[in-house]
Amino acid sequence: MRKLFMFLICFFFIIDIASSQTKARSKTGSIGFREGPAVLTATIEFVEPSGNTFLDGSETGTIKIVVSNTGGSDAKSVIAKLTTSSPVTGVTFPSSIPIGNIGRGTSAEGHFDLSAAENVKTMSMKFKVEASDDSGIKIEPKTITVLTKE
């Protein structure tokens, strides 16, 4: 009889522990997690092959943009745009480039190639770089000045 009594006490004790663990698991499993939107930031730099920091005649330089997503969701179909405040003569460049999808916690880069004509004049060009994803989330616009040299 004593063995049966001890067996039942152990049996109910084990059942009680298992039940407590199941309740604890269901409590932690039911905590909701809401993702936030993508948060985009960017850095830009001008790189050119001769190393003199000027875009010389017949040279192609690059404005490199690195877009980072520090938000809680992926940024889809990010596109970067390049504009100038005044007309540029003798230098060609694309007005936009695809950056692509940027997962949360990651970065992606793109390149605007600037090609100077052989007879480009010495001048200063101020560019504005912007980027946004397909939901309208944007970076803070960046500006960069590129100098050309005859």
MARKOL-139564 format. One line per 5 residues: number of its first residue (from 1); for each residue x, y, z of N, C-alpha, C. Coordinates in nm, 3 decimals, decimal comma. Layout:
N
NUM> X:Y:Z:X:Y:Z:X:Y:Z | ...
end
This chain:
150
1> 0,082:-0,118:0,000:0,000:0,000:0,000:0,087:0,126:0,000 | 0,193:0,120:0,080:0,283:0,233:0,089:0,350:0,261:-0,046 | 0,386:0,157:-0,121:0,447:0,173:-0,252:0,349:0,237:-0,350 | 0,225:0,196:-0,344:0,123:0,253:-0,431:0,104:0,401:-0,400 | 0,103:0,437:-0,273:0,088:0,575:-0,231:0,205:0,660:-0,282
6> 0,327:0,612:-0,269:0,446:0,682:-0,317:0,443:0,695:-0,470 | 0,399:0,591:-0,535:0,389:0,594:-0,680:0,292:0,703:-0,725 | 0,176:0,713:-0,663:0,077:0,813:-0,699:0,127:0,955:-0,673 | 0,198:0,975:-0,563:0,253:1,108:-0,533:0,355:1,146:-0,640 | 0,443:1,056:-0,677:0,542:1,084:-0,781:0,474:1,108:-0,915
11> 0,373:1,029:-0,946:0,301:1,042:-1,072:0,237:1,181:-1,083 | 0,166:1,225:-0,981:0,101:1,356:-0,984:0,203:1,471:-0,983 | 0,314:1,451:-0,916:0,420:1,552:-0,914:0,478:1,571:-1,054 | 0,502:1,461:-1,125:0,555:1,467:-1,261:0,454:1,532:-1,355 | 0,328:1,498:-1,341:0,223:1,557:-1,424:0,215:1,708:-1,398
16> 0,226:1,749:-1,273:0,219:1,891:-1,237:0,336:1,968:-1,299 | 0,456:1,912:-1,296:0,574:1,977:-1,356:0,555:1,989:-1,507 | 0,511:1,885:-1,573:0,490:1,887:-1,717:0,385:1,990:-1,755 | 0,281:1,999:-1,678:0,175:2,096:-1,703:0,227:2,239:-1,688 | 0,309:2,264:-1,588:0,367:2,397:-1,567:0,457:2,437:-1,682
21> 0,537:2,342:-1,732:0,626:2,372:-1,844:0,547:2,402:-1,970 | 0,438:2,332:-1,992:0,354:2,357:-2,109:0,291:2,496:-2,100 | 0,244:2,534:-1,983:0,186:2,668:-1,966:0,292:2,775:-1,988 | 0,412:2,753:-1,938:0,520:2,852:-1,956:0,555:2,866:-2,103 | 0,559:2,754:-2,175:0,589:2,759:-2,318:0,481:2,833:-2,395
26> 0,356:2,808:-2,361:0,248:2,873:-2,434:0,244:3,022:-2,404 | 0,286:3,063:-2,285:0,290:3,206:-2,254:0,398:3,275:-2,336 | 0,518:3,218:-2,342:0,624:3,282:-2,419:0,595:3,273:-2,568 | 0,530:3,169:-2,612:0,498:3,154:-2,753:0,388:3,247:-2,798 | 0,309:3,300:-2,708:0,198:3,384:-2,748:0,232:3,532:-2,748
31> 0,354:3,565:-2,712:0,394:3,706:-2,714:0,403:3,750:-2,859 | 0,333:3,856:-2,895:0,332:3,904:-3,033:0,455:3,987:-3,064 | 0,499:3,986:-3,191:0,612:4,066:-3,235:0,569:4,141:-3,360 | 0,577:4,271:-3,354:0,538:4,351:-3,468:0,662:4,409:-3,534 | 0,674:4,387:-3,662:0,788:4,441:-3,735:0,764:4,587:-3,768
36> 0,870:4,666:-3,760:0,862:4,806:-3,798:0,895:4,822:-3,946 | 0,882:4,944:-3,996:0,913:4,967:-4,138:1,064:4,966:-4,163 | 1,100:4,964:-4,289:1,240:4,979:-4,327:1,286:5,120:-4,291 | 1,411:5,134:-4,252:1,472:5,264:-4,225:1,598:5,271:-4,311 | 1,599:5,364:-4,406:1,709:5,371:-4,502:1,802:5,489:-4,474
41> 1,931:5,462:-4,478:2,034:5,565:-4,469:2,133:5,541:-4,583 | 2,214:5,642:-4,613:2,306:5,625:-4,726:2,435:5,703:-4,703 | 2,540:5,654:-4,768:2,666:5,727:-4,779:2,700:5,735:-4,927 | 2,768:5,844:-4,965:2,808:5,859:-5,105:2,953:5,905:-5,112 | 3,017:5,871:-5,222:3,153:5,918:-5,246:3,180:5,921:-5,395
46> 3,272:6,010:-5,435:3,313:6,018:-5,574:3,450:5,952:-5,589 | 3,462:5,865:-5,688:3,587:5,793:-5,715:3,618:5,811:-5,864 | 3,744:5,842:-5,893:3,786:5,854:-6,033:3,922:5,790:-6,051 | 3,954:5,742:-6,172:4,071:5,656:-6,191:4,208:5,723:-6,179 | 4,220:5,852:-6,207:4,353:5,914:-6,208:4,403:5,949:-6,068
51> 4,312:5,957:-5,972:4,353:5,986:-5,836:4,372:6,134:-5,806 | 4,342:6,223:-5,901:4,361:6,366:-5,877:4,234:6,435:-5,826 | 4,130:6,359:-5,800:3,998:6,403:-5,749:3,918:6,486:-5,849 | 3,967:6,505:-5,971:3,895:6,576:-6,076:3,845:6,474:-6,179 | 3,735:6,507:-6,243:3,690:6,429:-6,358:3,752:6,495:-6,481
56> 3,858:6,435:-6,531:3,932:6,490:-6,645:3,861:6,457:-6,776 | 3,899:6,528:-6,883:3,845:6,500:-7,016:3,868:6,355:-7,054 | 3,767:6,293:-7,116:3,769:6,153:-7,161:3,780:6,053:-7,045 | 3,750:6,097:-6,924:3,758:6,009:-6,807:3,618:5,973:-6,759 | 3,607:5,856:-6,699:3,481:5,815:-6,637:3,504:5,796:-6,488
61> 3,429:5,869:-6,409:3,434:5,857:-6,263:3,302:5,799:-6,214 | 3,296:5,773:-6,086:3,178:5,708:-6,029:3,135:5,776:-5,899 | 3,007:5,801:-5,889:2,949:5,837:-5,759:2,893:5,707:-5,704 | 2,953:5,662:-5,594:2,911:5,536:-5,532:2,815:5,568:-5,418 | 2,702:5,499:-5,416:2,605:5,512:-5,308:2,589:5,379:-5,238
66> 2,598:5,380:-5,106:2,574:5,260:-5,025:2,451:5,289:-4,941 | 2,345:5,211:-4,962:2,219:5,229:-4,889:2,209:5,117:-4,785 | 2,184:5,155:-4,660:2,171:5,060:-4,549:2,028:5,063:-4,497 | 1,980:4,946:-4,454:1,847:4,933:-4,396:1,860:4,892:-4,251 | 1,831:4,983:-4,160:1,840:4,954:-4,016:1,703:4,931:-3,954
71> 1,601:4,921:-4,036:1,464:4,905:-3,986:1,427:4,760:-3,964 | 1,298:4,738:-3,939:1,248:4,606:-3,905:1,192:4,527:-4,021 | 1,186:4,586:-4,140:1,132:4,518:-4,258:1,229:4,535:-4,375 | 1,212:4,451:-4,475:1,293:4,462:-4,596:1,249:4,583:-4,678 | 1,344:4,644:-4,748:1,314:4,751:-4,843:1,314:4,689:-4,981
76> 1,206:4,704:-5,053:1,190:4,639:-5,184:1,211:4,738:-5,298 | 1,278:4,695:-5,401:1,295:4,770:-5,527:1,346:4,912:-5,503 | 1,457:4,923:-5,431:1,515:5,054:-5,403:1,577:5,110:-5,532 | 1,549:5,237:-5,558:1,603:5,307:-5,675:1,669:5,434:-5,627 | 1,789:5,464:-5,680:1,860:5,588:-5,648:1,849:5,683:-5,767
81> 1,835:5,813:-5,735:1,823:5,916:-5,839:1,934:6,019:-5,821 | 1,983:6,070:-5,935:2,090:6,168:-5,936:2,043:6,290:-6,016 | 2,047:6,408:-5,952:2,007:6,531:-6,020:2,110:6,640:-5,993 | 2,110:6,742:-6,079:2,196:6,858:-6,061:2,108:6,981:-6,048 | 2,162:7,082:-5,979:2,086:7,206:-5,961:2,097:7,297:-6,083
86> 2,198:7,274:-6,167:2,215:7,355:-6,287:2,256:7,264:-6,403 | 2,235:7,309:-6,527:2,271:7,226:-6,642:2,420:7,193:-6,646 | 2,450:7,074:-6,690:2,588:7,026:-6,700:2,620:7,003:-6,847 | 2,731:7,060:-6,893:2,773:7,045:-7,033:2,902:6,963:-7,037 | 2,903:6,862:-7,124:3,024:6,783:-7,142:3,038:6,665:-7,049
91> 2,938:6,638:-6,965:2,941:6,523:-6,874:2,806:6,452:-6,885 | 2,811:6,321:-6,907:2,687:6,242:-6,913:2,681:6,149:-6,792 | 2,557:6,123:-6,748:2,534:6,036:-6,633:2,390:5,989:-6,634 | 2,362:5,875:-6,575:2,223:5,827:-6,568:2,147:5,907:-6,461 | 2,018:5,924:-6,483:1,937:5,996:-6,386:1,891:5,906:-6,271
96> 1,892:5,774:-6,294:1,855:5,680:-6,187:1,921:5,546:-6,210 | 1,937:5,472:-6,100:1,993:5,336:-6,107:1,917:5,248:-6,009 | 1,901:5,120:-6,041:1,838:5,028:-5,946:1,939:4,983:-5,840 | 1,898:4,985:-5,716:1,979:4,932:-5,607:1,931:4,790:-5,573 | 1,800:4,768:-5,584:1,742:4,636:-5,558:1,680:4,626:-5,420
101> 1,660:4,504:-5,375:1,602:4,478:-5,243:1,712:4,484:-5,137 | 1,678:4,541:-5,021:1,774:4,550:-4,911:1,707:4,492:-4,787 | 1,755:4,376:-4,743:1,700:4,312:-4,624:1,731:4,393:-4,500 | 1,654:4,370:-4,396:1,679:4,443:-4,271:1,816:4,404:-4,217 | 1,889:4,507:-4,173:2,023:4,485:-4,120:2,130:4,466:-4,226
106> 2,098:4,495:-4,353:2,197:4,478:-4,460:2,212:4,607:-4,540 | 2,307:4,607:-4,633:2,333:4,721:-4,720:2,348:4,674:-4,863 | 2,330:4,767:-4,955:2,353:4,740:-5,098:2,410:4,866:-5,160 | 2,486:4,848:-5,268:2,546:4,966:-5,329:2,513:4,975:-5,477 | 2,524:5,097:-5,526:2,503:5,125:-5,668:2,605:5,226:-5,714
111> 2,618:5,240:-5,847:2,720:5,329:-5,905:2,660:5,412:-6,017 | 2,676:5,544:-6,004:2,644:5,636:-6,112:2,774:5,665:-6,186 | 2,783:5,622:-6,310:2,904:5,649:-6,389:2,890:5,784:-6,457 | 2,988:5,872:-6,433:2,993:6,005:-6,492:3,103:6,004:-6,598 | 3,066:6,030:-6,723:3,163:6,028:-6,834:3,183:6,170:-6,885
116> 3,308:6,213:-6,884:3,342:6,347:-6,933:3,383:6,341:-7,079 | 3,337:6,438:-7,155:3,378:6,449:-7,295:3,526:6,488:-7,301 | 3,587:6,463:-7,415:3,729:6,495:-7,431:3,757:6,645:-7,409 | 3,664:6,729:-7,451:3,683:6,873:-7,443:3,604:6,936:-7,325 | 3,585:6,862:-7,217:3,509:6,914:-7,102:3,579:7,036:-7,045
121> 3,501:7,136:-7,005:3,555:7,258:-6,946:3,572:7,239:-6,795 | 3,661:7,317:-6,735:3,677:7,315:-6,590:3,553:7,375:-6,527 | 3,491:7,300:-6,438:3,368:7,347:-6,372:3,344:7,268:-6,245 | 3,249:7,317:-6,166:3,206:7,251:-6,044:3,061:7,208:-6,063 | 3,034:7,081:-6,038:2,898:7,029:-6,052:2,849:6,982:-5,915
126> 2,733:7,031:-5,874:2,674:6,989:-5,747:2,559:6,893:-5,777 | 2,574:6,770:-5,723:2,473:6,666:-5,745:2,394:6,641:-5,617 | 2,267:6,606:-5,635:2,183:6,561:-5,523:2,150:6,414:-5,549 | 2,172:6,331:-5,448:2,145:6,187:-5,458:2,030:6,154:-5,364 | 1,929:6,088:-5,419:1,814:6,044:-5,340:1,790:5,896:-5,368
131> 1,724:5,829:-5,273:1,688:5,688:-5,294:1,560:5,660:-5,217 | 1,480:5,570:-5,273:1,356:5,530:-5,206:1,319:5,389:-5,250 | 1,236:5,325:-5,165:1,188:5,191:-5,201:1,047:5,202:-5,259 | 0,989:5,088:-5,295:0,859:5,091:-5,362:0,743:5,132:-5,272 | 0,766:5,139:-5,141:0,659:5,185:-5,051:0,674:5,334:-5,017
136> 0,776:5,400:-5,075:0,793:5,543:-5,055:0,888:5,581:-4,942 | 0,951:5,484:-4,879:1,048:5,514:-4,773:1,175:5,568:-4,839 | 1,224:5,683:-4,789:1,334:5,753:-4,854:1,453:5,771:-4,761 | 1,569:5,791:-4,823:1,688:5,833:-4,748:1,681:5,984:-4,731 | 1,759:6,035:-4,638:1,781:6,180:-4,632:1,865:6,215:-4,755
141> 1,820:6,310:-4,839:1,897:6,342:-4,960:2,041:6,382:-4,927 | 2,133:6,343:-5,012:2,275:6,373:-4,996:2,321:6,460:-5,112 | 2,420:6,544:-5,087:2,477:6,624:-5,194:2,627:6,597:-5,202 | 2,679:6,611:-5,325:2,821:6,591:-5,348:2,862:6,683:-5,463 | 2,980:6,740:-5,452:3,033:6,826:-5,556:3,145:6,753:-5,631
146> 3,137:6,756:-5,763:3,236:6,693:-5,850:3,297:6,803:-5,936 | 3,429:6,807:-5,942:3,500:6,905:-6,021:3,553:6,842:-6,149 | 3,537:6,915:-6,260:3,596:6,870:-6,387:3,716:6,956:-6,417 | 3,803:6,903:-6,501:3,926:6,974:-6,535:3,957:6,952:-6,683 | 3,988:7,064:-6,752:4,022:7,057:-6,896:4,147:6,975:-6,917
end
